[in-house]
Amino acid sequence: MAVNWADRISAFSLSPSRFLSGTTAEAFLAELLRELRDDKASFSVKVLLSSPLCEYPTLLCPSDTVGEETALELMSVFAQCPPRYVQFRCHLLLDLTSVLVCTSCVSSCSRASQDFLDLLLQISQDTSDLHCDGALHSLRATACDCLWELEACSPGLLSQHIELFSGLRQQQSSRFHQAYAGLHTLVLRNAVYKLTQETGAGAGRLKALLGGNTSVAWEADQESGLTNKKNSTIPSFILGPMGMVPTLQTGSDCKELRSVLSSLLEESYLLTPLCQAALLHRLTEVVAMVPGVPPAIFRAQLLRLLGTSKVCLLHSTLLMKCAFTDSLFSAEDEAFILKRLVVLSQHPLLSTPEKLFYMDCILHFPENRPISCGDSDETLPVLLTPQLASALVPTVFNDSATMLARLNLLSLVYLEEGEEGEGEEGRGLAYLYEHLTALLHIVENGGSRETVVTFFRAAFLFLLNFYHIEHYSNSLIEKVCKLYLHHTQLAPHIISLADQTQDRLSESNWAVQLLEALQRIITEAPLAQLTLKDLRWHLKMLARVAEEGKIPQHSTLGFLSSVITPSSSSLCVSGDWRQGNSVLGVCRRLLVHPSLDSLIIPLADILQHLTCCYGDTDVQDHARLYYTILTTLSREKLAGVLAQGTAEGGRQVTKRSLSSIMAESEGLTSMLTIHQMEKAIFNVVEVISEPQEETHSDKECHPNQTETEMCPDEMNTALESYRGQFNDPDFASEITLGYQLVHAEAHDSRFDQLFSIRLHFNLTDDHYEELDDISVPCLVRERPSPVVKLRLKPRRPYPTTLHASAIFTTQDGLSWHSILPDIHVAFQQDFMPVPAPPAWGQGSKLNLFERLWDEFCSESGDCATSLFCCQLKETALISLVKKNFLPYLVSDSSSKEEFKVLIFLPPQYHMLLKIGFKEDAVHFDIATDNWQLLPHISSYLLIITSSQEDTYS
């Protein structure tokens, strides 16, 4: 039987490791090479066979020896391939390049790599295709690309052929001129760099190199200074400090090099902008390495480059300015470039990434007389005045990235000018603060998530530069507190702002002032207006406030005491586990607060109240534990207990200085926290149930129902009754999915027995109602896996993904939190039999199908019809219907002419199918009362019919 190579290559590309698990890399490589040598195989198949060698050379050729042998085989195939199969020959050149480079055969100067290099040079010099069609041109172009790749990966490999590439570049006026120019420039740059690494190399070696005198310049053996066995790519050294640029001392006698550089520069306008930029970059490096060549050689190109609208060319110009500064650029040039960057940074026709690039260029502008030596710091150029930068003031209509970039730039400008004039600083700073206030008002009035994030980032940038101006920093604290009162869900953003400000501005106490102000407004707010949602965020905020040793905590304790009192809050009565743990989180931080001595009595009262009155057992146990250690241990021992388990890498603090009471409490801290699992200990696996055929007793209950029809009036009444149930609030339109808890394959005896498992699910969209947590008593490896029922109430019957997590307890009493693999709910899992009244038989359901079909086909609005076709044999179609649609079949199952399927999609949608043979294909006629379901229906039908085709192919 012929091998289906298309499927095999597709399977390999999809997952090489899975594919090779059924065979070996050596065997698969041997098959590929044998098929490539086979004269009977078509060249279209051979092109397909060459792709694995190009994409995964190290996987198929794990050693230098295998790479060498494979390369020799491929060159043999290339030599035997007729010249007219250009595409296949091009693929072979690419395969050879990948194999030789990735297996280090090129860097070790192996015999195969030398033969391949000779072959590429021969093809690149063959001009016989000049008068041929375009297909033959591609072989020479591919050879040039391969030479470029070899030289880039092994610098200096082609240094003996500089004169050859120079001649080819000057002879060619066709599209190959660009390829030869790029190759010539790369080889020249690498050769000069290699010369700088040789001791004693000077003008003579350089002259011999450019003149093509290889007997003098380079020895054609492996001991040559330019062909090391361990070559690596050469990074761009003009991007770093210019003092690190290697130099070649040649004196002033460099006319040959100047001639080559002038020729390349004069012809550069013939290249595309990207190739011009690459050429200018490499030539800039050459001139930087050879002091004998003055930077003024680029002067003739500056007029064209300064007026360019291409980003890549402007970037190359700035690199030249960074390398040569006032040796090439005058003060007028510098001012012109800076003004041009400012204009381009706010040009309305440019894209946002381009504008951001130009603004970044302003912040890192290479000046002729740099003041700062810091290479990574953002410093403003001297010529950027507030008047020039005024065109870049941020507005609320800017996108997020542009707004933040402009705010950062203007902040630096006004910060710099503030030392010279109070008036200028005052006006500019006032505008920036007004802009920040405008952003805050947008957030206050319900701005998008992007606007919220932008405001807090802008506030951080403002504080980073102007925290020392008390008028603005204090005003910002007031506004942020007011914002929090109306939008408590912003607590994570405010906490992050405080954390980042505290980390970056260690000399400022702005973050402490903000947290103290937040504590005050939380604790002084009327409890009558407090909701459970706001309480959750208040507790999170107070826990962060409790981390600051400088902030008094008596008001926090008063607030906690008020909210847990039954007369003022139902928190203890409700016994919510999350809220209770939030309260305990605040208490835990207060246990290590520096002012604990003055907090002991009210804190102990709160913990004791939680122990006695809280409605959740876990919270009671933890509160009792906190109360015990608070009233038993000294402050030193208490801090030691709470520090355990939180140290870096899970290391515990030394307890040599603690008393025997601490020694007996060795594992006490482990009981205080829920430990985070690094990987899932168990998985939630779906329980697949096979569709059941209709039993004999079911048929006897409704004899001949498929042949019974209602009169029109009866059917209208039944249809109204059927649809009326959707208006009933008690109608539970939900689906139930079964899942098993199964231990993961990795065996860890500590987790063989799990108890009190609490599964939590988070939605990733709004297609379904929120899910309740599920409790599982235990999971024991030796016992049958427990099954849980997941009840989903759809708002829209679309596919979705659920994030799952679990909290559980192990046999040693420790509590753990684990992130479980995501649960994917497919479209077909929403399928349900039609919720017909119990008295309806098969005939009534068939009548309902016909009525709904007529309505969906005739009505407009959300109703829609569609058609799906595929090729299936009769047996395959029957098997497909039996496997996928048996519970929803309303037509006679013995009829093979047409199957009618009625599927209910909660909350109140339907999918109707008429399946049968028409002409030479199977037709799935589709009708639905929600046109947005059509893409999901088509995808589902494509999946089930494709699998059926594979089964019966």
Secondary structure by P-SEA (a helix, b strand, c coil): cccaaaaaaaaaaaccccccccccaaaaaaaaaaaaacccccaaaaaaaacccccccccccccaaaaaaaaaaaaaaaaaccccaaaaaaaaaaaaaaaaaaacccccccaaaaaaaaaaaaaaaccccccccaaaaaaaaaaaaaaaaaaaaccccccccaaaaaaaaaaccccaaaaaaaaaaaaaaaaaaaaaacccccaaaaaaaaaccccccccccccccccccbbbbbccccccccccbbbbccccccaaaaaaaaaaaaacccccaaaaaaaaaaaaaaaaacccccccccccaaaaaaacccaaaaaaaaaaaaacccccccaaaaaaaaaaaaaaaccccccaaaaaaaaaaaaacccccccccccccccccccccccccccccccccccaaaaaaaaaaaaaaaaaaccccaaaaaaaaaaaaaaaaaaaaaaaacccaaaaaaaaaaaaaaaaccccaaaaaaaaaaaaaaaaaacccaaaaaaaaaaaaaaaccccaaaaaaaaaaaaaaaacccccccaaaaaaaaaaaaaaaaccccccaaaaaaaaaaaccccccccccccaaaaaaaaaaaaaaaacccccccaaaaaaaaaaaacccccaaaaaaaaaaaaaaacccaaaaaaaaaccccccccccccccccaaaaaacaaaaaacccccccccccbbbbbbccccccaaaaaaccccccccccaaaaaaaaaaaaaaaaccccccbbbbbbbbccccccccccccccbbbbbbbbccccccbbbbbbbccccccccbbbbbbbbbccccccbbbbbbbccccccbbbbbbbccbbbbccccccccccccccccaaaaaaaaaaaaaaaaccccccccbbbbbbbcaaaaaaaaaaccccccccccccccbbbbbbbcccccbbbbbbbbccccccbbbbcccccaaaaaaaaaaaaaaaaaaaac
